[in-house]
Structure formats: C-alpha cells, structure tokens
Amino acid sequence: MKKLAFVAAALAVLTAAPAFAADACTVPADKWQPEDALKSKLEGDGWTVRQIKKDQGCYEAYAMKGDGSRMEALFDPATLAPVNAPAN
C-alpha cells in the first residue's frame, strides 16, 4: 500500500513539472532587441544596471537606484516591457 501511494505521488509530481518549466516569454530569437537597449532604457529611468541575463525566455535584469532600491525583474525581449512573472 505504501508503495502504491509513493508511485502515485511521484507520478503527480512528474506530470506537474512541465507546467513549472514553461518560459515566461516566447519571443523568437530574431525578434529580440539587444541587451544594451534594455540597459539604456533602465539607465534612462535612473537605475544602475548590475547584470542582465537570459532567463525563462526573457531578459532578467538586476539593478539599483541611488536611494538603495533594488530591482530584479523579467523583461520581454522584443518590447522591453516588464513581464508579470516572478523572477527567480
């Protein structure tokens, strides 16, 4: 009985896993703006960009303002608009 419960729990986890792996952005690579465009946009808004990387099919930016505010956010690589998905 314990073995059956374990197998059922394992199957539930494995079938749910692909839902968590989905990309937040689904923009084709040829439509992406360069990282420097996002950096310029953020710097124009008063942020000091520490790092920009690719994550979940989006740009993920890490930045700070002079007042100590921190930002870690996902951005659509085509429009450079913030994405309403939690950044990991």
PDB file of N, CA, C and O in Angstrom:
ATOM      1  N   MET A   1       0.814  -1.185   0.000  1.00  0.00           N
ATOM      2  CA  MET A   1       0.000   0.000   0.000  1.00  0.00           C
ATOM      3  C   MET A   1       0.863   1.256   0.000  1.00  0.00           C
ATOM      4  O   MET A   1       0.565   2.215  -0.712  1.00  0.00           O
ATOM      5  N   LYS A   2       1.946   1.253   0.809  1.00  0.00           N
ATOM      6  CA  LYS A   2       2.833   2.410   0.854  1.00  0.00           C
ATOM      7  C   LYS A   2       3.504   2.619  -0.499  1.00  0.00           C
ATOM      8  O   LYS A   2       3.711   3.752  -0.934  1.00  0.00           O
ATOM      9  N   LYS A   3       3.839   1.518  -1.154  1.00  0.00           N
ATOM     10  CA  LYS A   3       4.495   1.595  -2.457  1.00  0.00           C
ATOM     11  C   LYS A   3       3.565   2.247  -3.475  1.00  0.00           C
ATOM     12  O   LYS A   3       4.009   3.068  -4.279  1.00  0.00           O
ATOM     13  N   LEU A   4       2.286   1.894  -3.451  1.00  0.00           N
ATOM     14  CA  LEU A   4       1.307   2.467  -4.368  1.00  0.00           C
ATOM     15  C   LEU A   4       1.147   3.962  -4.119  1.00  0.00           C
ATOM     16  O   LEU A   4       1.048   4.735  -5.072  1.00  0.00           O
ATOM     17  N   ALA A   5       1.119   4.378  -2.873  1.00  0.00           N
ATOM     18  CA  ALA A   5       0.994   5.794  -2.534  1.00  0.00           C
ATOM     19  C   ALA A   5       2.223   6.564  -3.020  1.00  0.00           C
ATOM     20  O   ALA A   5       2.103   7.676  -3.535  1.00  0.00           O
ATOM     21  N   PHE A   6       3.401   5.967  -2.852  1.00  0.00           N
ATOM     22  CA  PHE A   6       4.630   6.612  -3.310  1.00  0.00           C
ATOM     23  C   PHE A   6       4.628   6.779  -4.828  1.00  0.00           C
ATOM     24  O   PHE A   6       4.974   7.845  -5.337  1.00  0.00           O
ATOM     25  N   VAL A   7       4.244   5.740  -5.541  1.00  0.00           N
ATOM     26  CA  VAL A   7       4.199   5.793  -7.006  1.00  0.00           C
ATOM     27  C   VAL A   7       3.186   6.844  -7.459  1.00  0.00           C
ATOM     28  O   VAL A   7       3.459   7.604  -8.389  1.00  0.00           O
ATOM     29  N   ALA A   8       2.037   6.894  -6.820  1.00  0.00           N
ATOM     30  CA  ALA A   8       1.025   7.886  -7.180  1.00  0.00           C
ATOM     31  C   ALA A   8       1.541   9.302  -6.939  1.00  0.00           C
ATOM     32  O   ALA A   8       1.323  10.189  -7.765  1.00  0.00           O
ATOM     33  N   ALA A   9       2.214   9.518  -5.829  1.00  0.00           N
ATOM     34  CA  ALA A   9       2.767  10.844  -5.522  1.00  0.00           C
ATOM     35  C   ALA A   9       3.860  11.215  -6.520  1.00  0.00           C
ATOM     36  O   ALA A   9       3.920  12.358  -6.975  1.00  0.00           O
ATOM     37  N   ALA A  10       4.709  10.273  -6.859  1.00  0.00           N
ATOM     38  CA  ALA A  10       5.778  10.534  -7.827  1.00  0.00           C
ATOM     39  C   ALA A  10       5.201  10.887  -9.191  1.00  0.00           C
ATOM     40  O   ALA A  10       5.694  11.801  -9.854  1.00  0.00           O
ATOM     41  N   LEU A  11       4.176  10.182  -9.612  1.00  0.00           N
ATOM     42  CA  LEU A  11       3.547  10.489 -10.903  1.00  0.00           C
ATOM     43  C   LEU A  11       2.899  11.868 -10.894  1.00  0.00           C
ATOM     44  O   LEU A  11       2.949  12.577 -11.898  1.00  0.00           O
ATOM     45  N   ALA A  12       2.305  12.251  -9.798  1.00  0.00           N
ATOM     46  CA  ALA A  12       1.683  13.570  -9.694  1.00  0.00           C
ATOM     47  C   ALA A  12       2.737  14.669  -9.836  1.00  0.00           C
ATOM     48  O   ALA A  12       2.509  15.669 -10.516  1.00  0.00           O
ATOM     49  N   VAL A  13       3.874  14.482  -9.199  1.00  0.00           N
ATOM     50  CA  VAL A  13       4.956  15.470  -9.284  1.00  0.00           C
ATOM     51  C   VAL A  13       5.520  15.528 -10.699  1.00  0.00           C
ATOM     52  O   VAL A  13       5.746  16.617 -11.227  1.00  0.00           O
ATOM     53  N   LEU A  14       5.744  14.402 -11.303  1.00  0.00           N
ATOM     54  CA  LEU A  14       6.332  14.366 -12.639  1.00  0.00           C
ATOM     55  C   LEU A  14       5.406  14.949 -13.706  1.00  0.00           C
ATOM     56  O   LEU A  14       5.879  15.581 -14.651  1.00  0.00           O
ATOM     57  N   THR A  15       4.124  14.749 -13.572  1.00  0.00           N
ATOM     58  CA  THR A  15       3.201  15.305 -14.567  1.00  0.00           C
ATOM     59  C   THR A  15       3.004  16.793 -14.371  1.00  0.00           C
ATOM     60  O   THR A  15       2.646  17.489 -15.321  1.00  0.00           O
ATOM     61  N   ALA A  16       3.228  17.307 -13.167  1.00  0.00           N
ATOM     62  CA  ALA A  16       3.088  18.740 -12.906  1.00  0.00           C
ATOM     63  C   ALA A  16       4.352  19.507 -13.270  1.00  0.00           C
ATOM     64  O   ALA A  16       4.284  20.714 -13.506  1.00  0.00           O
ATOM     65  N   ALA A  17       5.491  18.848 -13.321  1.00  0.00           N
ATOM     66  CA  ALA A  17       6.771  19.513 -13.565  1.00  0.00           C
ATOM     67  C   ALA A  17       6.809  20.328 -14.853  1.00  0.00           C
ATOM     68  O   ALA A  17       7.330  21.443 -14.815  1.00  0.00           O
ATOM     69  N   PRO A  18       6.295  19.857 -15.998  1.00  0.00           N
ATOM     70  CA  PRO A  18       6.368  20.671 -17.197  1.00  0.00           C
ATOM     71  C   PRO A  18       5.646  22.016 -17.075  1.00  0.00           C
ATOM     72  O   PRO A  18       6.026  22.971 -17.752  1.00  0.00           O
ATOM     73  N   ALA A  19       4.647  22.112 -16.256  1.00  0.00           N
ATOM     74  CA  ALA A  19       3.944  23.384 -16.079  1.00  0.00           C
ATOM     75  C   ALA A  19       4.862  24.429 -15.450  1.00  0.00           C
ATOM     76  O   ALA A  19       4.740  25.616 -15.753  1.00  0.00           O
ATOM     77  N   PHE A  20       5.768  24.011 -14.589  1.00  0.00           N
ATOM     78  CA  PHE A  20       6.685  24.939 -13.952  1.00  0.00           C
ATOM     79  C   PHE A  20       7.845  25.319 -14.862  1.00  0.00           C
ATOM     80  O   PHE A  20       8.488  26.346 -14.643  1.00  0.00           O
ATOM     81  N   ALA A  21       8.118  24.518 -15.866  1.00  0.00           N
ATOM     82  CA  ALA A  21       9.262  24.749 -16.732  1.00  0.00           C
ATOM     83  C   ALA A  21       8.940  25.666 -17.914  1.00  0.00           C
ATOM     84  O   ALA A  21       9.842  26.002 -18.681  1.00  0.00           O
ATOM     85  N   ALA A  22       7.699  26.073 -18.080  1.00  0.00           N
ATOM     86  CA  ALA A  22       7.311  26.898 -19.213  1.00  0.00           C
ATOM     87  C   ALA A  22       7.990  28.268 -19.147  1.00  0.00           C
ATOM     88  O   ALA A  22       8.121  28.856 -18.073  1.00  0.00           O
ATOM     89  N   ASP A  23       8.414  28.760 -20.290  1.00  0.00           N
ATOM     90  CA  ASP A  23       9.035  30.080 -20.358  1.00  0.00           C
ATOM     91  C   ASP A  23       7.989  31.175 -20.182  1.00  0.00           C
ATOM     92  O   ASP A  23       6.855  31.052 -20.646  1.00  0.00           O
ATOM     93  N   ALA A  24       8.386  32.238 -19.511  1.00  0.00           N
ATOM     94  CA  ALA A  24       7.501  33.381 -19.318  1.00  0.00           C
ATOM     95  C   ALA A  24       7.378  34.191 -20.607  1.00  0.00           C
ATOM     96  O   ALA A  24       6.353  34.832 -20.837  1.00  0.00           O
ATOM     97  N   CYS A  25       8.417  34.168 -21.453  1.00  0.00           N
ATOM     98  CA  CYS A  25       8.419  34.882 -22.734  1.00  0.00           C
ATOM     99  C   CYS A  25       8.609  33.873 -23.860  1.00  0.00           C
ATOM    100  O   CYS A  25       9.385  32.927 -23.727  1.00  0.00           O
ATOM    101  N   THR A  26       7.914  34.070 -24.946  1.00  0.00           N
ATOM    102  CA  THR A  26       8.008  33.146 -26.081  1.00  0.00           C
ATOM    103  C   THR A  26       8.318  33.895 -27.367  1.00  0.00           C
ATOM    104  O   THR A  26       7.706  33.635 -28.402  1.00  0.00           O
ATOM    105  N   VAL A  27       9.249  34.809 -27.308  1.00  0.00           N
ATOM    106  CA  VAL A  27       9.630  35.629 -28.449  1.00  0.00           C
ATOM    107  C   VAL A  27      10.705  34.912 -29.256  1.00  0.00           C
ATOM    108  O   VAL A  27      11.700  34.462 -28.688  1.00  0.00           O
ATOM    109  N   PRO A  28      10.521  34.797 -30.582  1.00  0.00           N
ATOM    110  CA  PRO A  28      11.572  34.177 -31.403  1.00  0.00           C
ATOM    111  C   PRO A  28      12.879  34.971 -31.312  1.00  0.00           C
ATOM    112  O   PRO A  28      12.860  36.195 -31.185  1.00  0.00           O
ATOM    113  N   ALA A  29      13.985  34.284 -31.377  1.00  0.00           N
ATOM    114  CA  ALA A  29      15.304  34.907 -31.203  1.00  0.00           C
ATOM    115  C   ALA A  29      15.560  36.066 -32.166  1.00  0.00           C
ATOM    116  O   ALA A  29      16.236  37.028 -31.804  1.00  0.00           O
ATOM    117  N   ASP A  30      15.033  35.988 -33.378  1.00  0.00           N
ATOM    118  CA  ASP A  30      15.289  37.059 -34.349  1.00  0.00           C
ATOM    119  C   ASP A  30      14.509  38.344 -34.043  1.00  0.00           C
ATOM    120  O   ASP A  30      14.724  39.365 -34.698  1.00  0.00           O
ATOM    121  N   LYS A  31      13.615  38.304 -33.065  1.00  0.00           N
ATOM    122  CA  LYS A  31      12.823  39.482 -32.679  1.00  0.00           C
ATOM    123  C   LYS A  31      13.367  40.168 -31.429  1.00  0.00           C
ATOM    124  O   LYS A  31      12.867  41.219 -31.029  1.00  0.00           O
ATOM    125  N   TRP A  32      14.387  39.580 -30.815  1.00  0.00           N
ATOM    126  CA  TRP A  32      14.944  40.139 -29.580  1.00  0.00           C
ATOM    127  C   TRP A  32      15.704  41.430 -29.862  1.00  0.00           C
ATOM    128  O   TRP A  32      16.448  41.523 -30.839  1.00  0.00           O
ATOM    129  N   GLN A  33      15.513  42.419 -29.003  1.00  0.00           N
ATOM    130  CA  GLN A  33      16.345  43.619 -29.032  1.00  0.00           C
ATOM    131  C   GLN A  33      17.644  43.293 -28.278  1.00  0.00           C
ATOM    132  O   GLN A  33      17.673  42.378 -27.455  1.00  0.00           O
ATOM    133  N   PRO A  34      18.700  44.037 -28.558  1.00  0.00           N
ATOM    134  CA  PRO A  34      19.963  43.759 -27.850  1.00  0.00           C
ATOM    135  C   PRO A  34      19.860  44.101 -26.358  1.00  0.00           C
ATOM    136  O   PRO A  34      19.069  44.953 -25.955  1.00  0.00           O
ATOM    137  N   GLU A  35      20.671  43.421 -25.557  1.00  0.00           N
ATOM    138  CA  GLU A  35      20.713  43.691 -24.118  1.00  0.00           C
ATOM    139  C   GLU A  35      21.031  45.151 -23.835  1.00  0.00           C
ATOM    140  O   GLU A  35      20.518  45.726 -22.875  1.00  0.00           O
ATOM    141  N   ASP A  36      21.876  45.756 -24.669  1.00  0.00           N
ATOM    142  CA  ASP A  36      22.245  47.160 -24.469  1.00  0.00           C
ATOM    143  C   ASP A  36      21.037  48.086 -24.561  1.00  0.00           C
ATOM    144  O   ASP A  36      21.023  49.139 -23.924  1.00  0.00           O
ATOM    145  N   ALA A  37      20.026  47.718 -25.339  1.00  0.00           N
ATOM    146  CA  ALA A  37      18.815  48.536 -25.433  1.00  0.00           C
ATOM    147  C   ALA A  37      18.068  48.532 -24.102  1.00  0.00           C
ATOM    148  O   ALA A  37      17.568  49.570 -23.668  1.00  0.00           O
ATOM    149  N   LEU A  38      17.990  47.376 -23.455  1.00  0.00           N
ATOM    150  CA  LEU A  38      17.352  47.304 -22.137  1.00  0.00           C
ATOM    151  C   LEU A  38      18.175  48.069 -21.110  1.00  0.00           C
ATOM    152  O   LEU A  38      17.627  48.793 -20.278  1.00  0.00           O
ATOM    153  N   LYS A  39      19.480  47.907 -21.171  1.00  0.00           N
ATOM    154  CA  LYS A  39      20.354  48.619 -20.241  1.00  0.00           C
ATOM    155  C   LYS A  39      20.168  50.129 -20.381  1.00  0.00           C
ATOM    156  O   LYS A  39      20.061  50.834 -19.377  1.00  0.00           O
ATOM    157  N   SER A  40      20.130  50.627 -21.603  1.00  0.00           N
ATOM    158  CA  SER A  40      19.939  52.061 -21.838  1.00  0.00           C
ATOM    159  C   SER A  40      18.589  52.534 -21.316  1.00  0.00           C
ATOM    160  O   SER A  40      18.484  53.608 -20.724  1.00  0.00           O
ATOM    161  N   LYS A  41      17.559  51.726 -21.538  1.00  0.00           N
ATOM    162  CA  LYS A  41      16.209  52.070 -21.064  1.00  0.00           C
ATOM    163  C   LYS A  41      16.191  52.185 -19.547  1.00  0.00           C
ATOM    164  O   LYS A  41      15.659  53.151 -19.001  1.00  0.00           O
ATOM    165  N   LEU A  42      16.771  51.202 -18.866  1.00  0.00           N
ATOM    166  CA  LEU A  42      16.780  51.208 -17.406  1.00  0.00           C
ATOM    167  C   LEU A  42      17.629  52.353 -16.853  1.00  0.00           C
ATOM    168  O   LEU A  42      17.246  52.998 -15.877  1.00  0.00           O
ATOM    169  N   GLU A  43      18.772  52.602 -17.472  1.00  0.00           N
ATOM    170  CA  GLU A  43      19.625  53.706 -17.024  1.00  0.00           C
ATOM    171  C   GLU A  43      18.911  55.038 -17.218  1.00  0.00           C
ATOM    172  O   GLU A  43      19.074  55.947 -16.404  1.00  0.00           O
ATOM    173  N   GLY A  44      18.122  55.167 -18.285  1.00  0.00           N
ATOM    174  CA  GLY A  44      17.328  56.375 -18.510  1.00  0.00           C
ATOM    175  C   GLY A  44      16.265  56.578 -17.440  1.00  0.00           C
ATOM    176  O   GLY A  44      15.837  57.703 -17.182  1.00  0.00           O
ATOM    177  N   ASP A  45      15.844  55.483 -16.820  1.00  0.00           N
ATOM    178  CA  ASP A  45      14.862  55.543 -15.737  1.00  0.00           C
ATOM    179  C   ASP A  45      15.531  55.713 -14.367  1.00  0.00           C
ATOM    180  O   ASP A  45      14.857  55.681 -13.337  1.00  0.00           O
ATOM    181  N   GLY A  46      16.859  55.895 -14.359  1.00  0.00           N
ATOM    182  CA  GLY A  46      17.576  56.149 -13.112  1.00  0.00           C
ATOM    183  C   GLY A  46      18.153  54.928 -12.421  1.00  0.00           C
ATOM    184  O   GLY A  46      18.583  55.024 -11.272  1.00  0.00           O
ATOM    185  N   TRP A  47      18.173  53.789 -13.085  1.00  0.00           N
ATOM    186  CA  TRP A  47      18.714  52.571 -12.499  1.00  0.00           C
ATOM    187  C   TRP A  47      20.181  52.394 -12.886  1.00  0.00           C
ATOM    188  O   TRP A  47      20.584  52.774 -13.986  1.00  0.00           O
ATOM    189  N   THR A  48      20.970  51.825 -11.997  1.00  0.00           N
ATOM    190  CA  THR A  48      22.329  51.395 -12.296  1.00  0.00           C
ATOM    191  C   THR A  48      22.251  49.890 -12.510  1.00  0.00           C
ATOM    192  O   THR A  48      21.982  49.137 -11.574  1.00  0.00           O
ATOM    193  N   VAL A  49      22.483  49.459 -13.729  1.00  0.00           N
ATOM    194  CA  VAL A  49      22.320  48.052 -14.082  1.00  0.00           C
ATOM    195  C   VAL A  49      23.554  47.276 -13.649  1.00  0.00           C
ATOM    196  O   VAL A  49      24.681  47.610 -14.013  1.00  0.00           O
ATOM    197  N   ARG A  50      23.315  46.235 -12.864  1.00  0.00           N
ATOM    198  CA  ARG A  50      24.400  45.366 -12.405  1.00  0.00           C
ATOM    199  C   ARG A  50      24.590  44.180 -13.336  1.00  0.00           C
ATOM    200  O   ARG A  50      25.718  43.784 -13.631  1.00  0.00           O
ATOM    201  N   GLN A  51      23.468  43.611 -13.801  1.00  0.00           N
ATOM    202  CA  GLN A  51      23.560  42.427 -14.657  1.00  0.00           C
ATOM    203  C   GLN A  51      22.261  42.266 -15.441  1.00  0.00           C
ATOM    204  O   GLN A  51      21.173  42.564 -14.949  1.00  0.00           O
ATOM    205  N   ILE A  52      22.408  41.789 -16.663  1.00  0.00           N
ATOM    206  CA  ILE A  52      21.268  41.369 -17.472  1.00  0.00           C
ATOM    207  C   ILE A  52      21.605  39.983 -17.991  1.00  0.00           C
ATOM    208  O   ILE A  52      22.676  39.759 -18.555  1.00  0.00           O
ATOM    209  N   LYS A  53      20.673  39.051 -17.793  1.00  0.00           N
ATOM    210  CA  LYS A  53      20.894  37.705 -18.306  1.00  0.00           C
ATOM    211  C   LYS A  53      19.599  37.194 -18.923  1.00  0.00           C
ATOM    212  O   LYS A  53      18.545  37.815 -18.786  1.00  0.00           O
ATOM    213  N   LYS A  54      19.690  36.077 -19.589  1.00  0.00           N
ATOM    214  CA  LYS A  54      18.520  35.454 -20.207  1.00  0.00           C
ATOM    215  C   LYS A  54      17.976  34.397 -19.253  1.00  0.00           C
ATOM    216  O   LYS A  54      18.717  33.538 -18.775  1.00  0.00           O
ATOM    217  N   ASP A  55      16.663  34.471 -18.979  1.00  0.00           N
ATOM    218  CA  ASP A  55      16.031  33.522 -18.071  1.00  0.00           C
ATOM    219  C   ASP A  55      14.563  33.383 -18.443  1.00  0.00           C
ATOM    220  O   ASP A  55      13.894  34.388 -18.684  1.00  0.00           O
ATOM    221  N   GLN A  56      14.056  32.174 -18.495  1.00  0.00           N
ATOM    222  CA  GLN A  56      12.663  31.873 -18.810  1.00  0.00           C
ATOM    223  C   GLN A  56      12.248  32.452 -20.165  1.00  0.00           C
ATOM    224  O   GLN A  56      11.082  32.794 -20.359  1.00  0.00           O
ATOM    225  N   GLY A  57      13.190  32.563 -21.096  1.00  0.00           N
ATOM    226  CA  GLY A  57      12.901  33.112 -22.409  1.00  0.00           C
ATOM    227  C   GLY A  57      12.818  34.630 -22.417  1.00  0.00           C
ATOM    228  O   GLY A  57      12.429  35.221 -23.423  1.00  0.00           O
ATOM    229  N   CYS A  58      13.178  35.267 -21.310  1.00  0.00           N
ATOM    230  CA  CYS A  58      13.112  36.729 -21.151  1.00  0.00           C
ATOM    231  C   CYS A  58      14.498  37.264 -20.800  1.00  0.00           C
ATOM    232  O   CYS A  58      15.447  36.508 -20.589  1.00  0.00           O
ATOM    233  N   TYR A  59      14.582  38.584 -20.746  1.00  0.00           N
ATOM    234  CA  TYR A  59      15.738  39.204 -20.111  1.00  0.00           C
ATOM    235  C   TYR A  59      15.420  39.326 -18.625  1.00  0.00           C
ATOM    236  O   TYR A  59      14.306  39.698 -18.257  1.00  0.00           O
ATOM    237  N   GLU A  60      16.385  39.018 -17.776  1.00  0.00           N
ATOM    238  CA  GLU A  60      16.248  39.246 -16.350  1.00  0.00           C
ATOM    239  C   GLU A  60      17.285  40.287 -15.966  1.00  0.00           C
ATOM    240  O   GLU A  60      18.481  40.097 -16.184  1.00  0.00           O
ATOM    241  N   ALA A  61      16.815  41.394 -15.389  1.00  0.00           N
ATOM    242  CA  ALA A  61      17.706  42.497 -15.053  1.00  0.00           C
ATOM    243  C   ALA A  61      17.822  42.639 -13.542  1.00  0.00           C
ATOM    244  O   ALA A  61      16.847  42.484 -12.806  1.00  0.00           O
ATOM    245  N   TYR A  62      19.031  42.936 -13.104  1.00  0.00           N
ATOM    246  CA  TYR A  62      19.327  43.244 -11.712  1.00  0.00           C
ATOM    247  C   TYR A  62      19.885  44.667 -11.710  1.00  0.00           C
ATOM    248  O   TYR A  62      20.868  44.957 -12.392  1.00  0.00           O
ATOM    249  N   ALA A  63      19.253  45.548 -10.940  1.00  0.00           N
ATOM    250  CA  ALA A  63      19.677  46.942 -10.950  1.00  0.00           C
ATOM    251  C   ALA A  63      19.420  47.587  -9.593  1.00  0.00           C
ATOM    252  O   ALA A  63      18.694  47.046  -8.759  1.00  0.00           O
ATOM    253  N   MET A  64      20.034  48.761  -9.389  1.00  0.00           N
ATOM    254  CA  MET A  64      19.874  49.525  -8.145  1.00  0.00           C
ATOM    255  C   MET A  64      19.691  50.994  -8.483  1.00  0.00           C
ATOM    256  O   MET A  64      20.137  51.467  -9.528  1.00  0.00           O
ATOM    257  N   LYS A  65      19.029  51.705  -7.581  1.00  0.00           N
ATOM    258  CA  LYS A  65      18.929  53.164  -7.663  1.00  0.00           C
ATOM    259  C   LYS A  65      19.819  53.754  -6.580  1.00  0.00           C
ATOM    260  O   LYS A  65      20.235  53.057  -5.654  1.00  0.00           O
ATOM    261  N   GLY A  66      20.104  55.038  -6.705  1.00  0.00           N
ATOM    262  CA  GLY A  66      20.958  55.719  -5.743  1.00  0.00           C
ATOM    263  C   GLY A  66      20.418  55.678  -4.319  1.00  0.00           C
ATOM    264  O   GLY A  66      21.190  55.753  -3.364  1.00  0.00           O
ATOM    265  N   ASP A  67      19.090  55.560  -4.166  1.00  0.00           N
ATOM    266  CA  ASP A  67      18.495  55.529  -2.821  1.00  0.00           C
ATOM    267  C   ASP A  67      18.546  54.142  -2.192  1.00  0.00           C
ATOM    268  O   ASP A  67      18.025  53.939  -1.095  1.00  0.00           O
ATOM    269  N   GLY A  68      19.171  53.183  -2.878  1.00  0.00           N
ATOM    270  CA  GLY A  68      19.299  51.836  -2.343  1.00  0.00           C
ATOM    271  C   GLY A  68      18.223  50.867  -2.800  1.00  0.00           C
ATOM    272  O   GLY A  68      18.281  49.682  -2.470  1.00  0.00           O
ATOM    273  N   SER A  69      17.236  51.350  -3.558  1.00  0.00           N
ATOM    274  CA  SER A  69      16.188  50.459  -4.083  1.00  0.00           C
ATOM    275  C   SER A  69      16.827  49.445  -5.015  1.00  0.00           C
ATOM    276  O   SER A  69      17.727  49.768  -5.790  1.00  0.00           O
ATOM    277  N   ARG A  70      16.347  48.217  -4.926  1.00  0.00           N
ATOM    278  CA  ARG A  70      16.853  47.156  -5.791  1.00  0.00           C
ATOM    279  C   ARG A  70      15.738  46.660  -6.690  1.00  0.00           C
ATOM    280  O   ARG A  70      14.560  46.702  -6.333  1.00  0.00           O
ATOM    281  N   MET A  71      16.134  46.189  -7.863  1.00  0.00           N
ATOM    282  CA  MET A  71      15.176  45.644  -8.805  1.00  0.00           C
ATOM    283  C   MET A  71      15.728  44.355  -9.371  1.00  0.00           C
ATOM    284  O   MET A  71      16.891  44.277  -9.767  1.00  0.00           O
ATOM    285  N   GLU A  72      14.885  43.355  -9.403  1.00  0.00           N
ATOM    286  CA  GLU A  72      15.161  42.101 -10.090  1.00  0.00           C
ATOM    287  C   GLU A  72      13.870  41.796 -10.828  1.00  0.00           C
ATOM    288  O   GLU A  72      12.857  41.471 -10.208  1.00  0.00           O
ATOM    289  N   ALA A  73      13.903  41.901 -12.164  1.00  0.00           N
ATOM    290  CA  ALA A  73      12.663  41.766 -12.922  1.00  0.00           C
ATOM    291  C   ALA A  73      12.921  41.134 -14.285  1.00  0.00           C
ATOM    292  O   ALA A  73      14.025  41.192 -14.827  1.00  0.00           O
ATOM    293  N   LEU A  74      11.858  40.528 -14.820  1.00  0.00           N
ATOM    294  CA  LEU A  74      11.885  39.969 -16.166  1.00  0.00           C
ATOM    295  C   LEU A  74      11.335  40.988 -17.148  1.00  0.00           C
ATOM    296  O   LEU A  74      10.401  41.727 -16.838  1.00  0.00           O
ATOM    297  N   PHE A  75      11.930  41.019 -18.342  1.00  0.00           N
ATOM    298  CA  PHE A  75      11.501  41.937 -19.389  1.00  0.00           C
ATOM    299  C   PHE A  75      11.317  41.179 -20.696  1.00  0.00           C
ATOM    300  O   PHE A  75      12.105  40.297 -21.036  1.00  0.00           O
ATOM    301  N   ASP A  76      10.263  41.538 -21.420  1.00  0.00           N
ATOM    302  CA  ASP A  76      10.010  40.956 -22.734  1.00  0.00           C
ATOM    303  C   ASP A  76      11.156  41.375 -23.648  1.00  0.00           C
ATOM    304  O   ASP A  76      11.436  42.569 -23.754  1.00  0.00           O
ATOM    305  N   PRO A  77      11.825  40.441 -24.309  1.00  0.00           N
ATOM    306  CA  PRO A  77      12.993  40.786 -25.116  1.00  0.00           C
ATOM    307  C   PRO A  77      12.658  41.542 -26.400  1.00  0.00           C
ATOM    308  O   PRO A  77      13.551  42.143 -26.997  1.00  0.00           O
ATOM    309  N   ALA A  78      11.418  41.530 -26.838  1.00  0.00           N
ATOM    310  CA  ALA A  78      11.033  42.261 -28.056  1.00  0.00           C
ATOM    311  C   ALA A  78      10.600  43.681 -27.740  1.00  0.00           C
ATOM    312  O   ALA A  78      10.973  44.616 -28.449  1.00  0.00           O
ATOM    313  N   THR A  79       9.810  43.855 -26.675  1.00  0.00           N
ATOM    314  CA  THR A  79       9.258  45.174 -26.350  1.00  0.00           C
ATOM    315  C   THR A  79       9.990  45.865 -25.215  1.00  0.00           C
ATOM    316  O   THR A  79       9.854  47.075 -25.029  1.00  0.00           O
ATOM    317  N   LEU A  80      10.766  45.105 -24.455  1.00  0.00           N
ATOM    318  CA  LEU A  80      11.469  45.559 -23.265  1.00  0.00           C
ATOM    319  C   LEU A  80      10.523  45.987 -22.153  1.00  0.00           C
ATOM    320  O   LEU A  80      10.927  46.697 -21.233  1.00  0.00           O
ATOM    321  N   ALA A  81       9.271  45.561 -22.231  1.00  0.00           N
ATOM    322  CA  ALA A  81       8.282  45.836 -21.189  1.00  0.00           C
ATOM    323  C   ALA A  81       8.449  44.817 -20.075  1.00  0.00           C
ATOM    324  O   ALA A  81       8.824  43.672 -20.330  1.00  0.00           O
ATOM    325  N   PRO A  82       8.170  45.229 -18.822  1.00  0.00           N
ATOM    326  CA  PRO A  82       8.236  44.260 -17.716  1.00  0.00           C
ATOM    327  C   PRO A  82       7.236  43.125 -17.920  1.00  0.00           C
ATOM    328  O   PRO A  82       6.148  43.319 -18.461  1.00  0.00           O
ATOM    329  N   VAL A  83       7.632  41.943 -17.475  1.00  0.00           N
ATOM    330  CA  VAL A  83       6.790  40.760 -17.571  1.00  0.00           C
ATOM    331  C   VAL A  83       6.241  40.464 -16.188  1.00  0.00           C
ATOM    332  O   VAL A  83       6.985  40.497 -15.207  1.00  0.00           O
ATOM    333  N   ASN A  84       4.961  40.179 -16.096  1.00  0.00           N
ATOM    334  CA  ASN A  84       4.332  39.892 -14.806  1.00  0.00           C
ATOM    335  C   ASN A  84       4.538  38.445 -14.408  1.00  0.00           C
ATOM    336  O   ASN A  84       3.582  37.682 -14.270  1.00  0.00           O
ATOM    337  N   ALA A  85       5.786  38.078 -14.225  1.00  0.00           N
ATOM    338  CA  ALA A  85       6.127  36.735 -13.765  1.00  0.00           C
ATOM    339  C   ALA A  85       7.187  36.884 -12.692  1.00  0.00           C
ATOM    340  O   ALA A  85       8.048  37.756 -12.804  1.00  0.00           O
ATOM    341  N   PRO A  86       7.153  36.074 -11.672  1.00  0.00           N
ATOM    342  CA  PRO A  86       8.168  36.192 -10.620  1.00  0.00           C
ATOM    343  C   PRO A  86       9.552  35.860 -11.154  1.00  0.00           C
ATOM    344  O   PRO A  86       9.728  34.862 -11.852  1.00  0.00           O
ATOM    345  N   ALA A  87      10.502  36.665 -10.839  1.00  0.00           N
ATOM    346  CA  ALA A  87      11.889  36.401 -11.216  1.00  0.00           C
ATOM    347  C   ALA A  87      12.500  35.501 -10.179  1.00  0.00           C
ATOM    348  O   ALA A  87      12.321  35.707  -8.978  1.00  0.00           O
ATOM    349  N   ASN A  88      13.219  34.506 -10.640  1.00  0.00           N
ATOM    350  CA  ASN A  88      13.806  33.531  -9.713  1.00  0.00           C
ATOM    351  C   ASN A  88      15.179  33.918  -9.306  1.00  0.00           C
ATOM    352  O   ASN A  88      15.816  33.208  -8.529  1.00  0.00           O
TER     353      ASN A  88
END
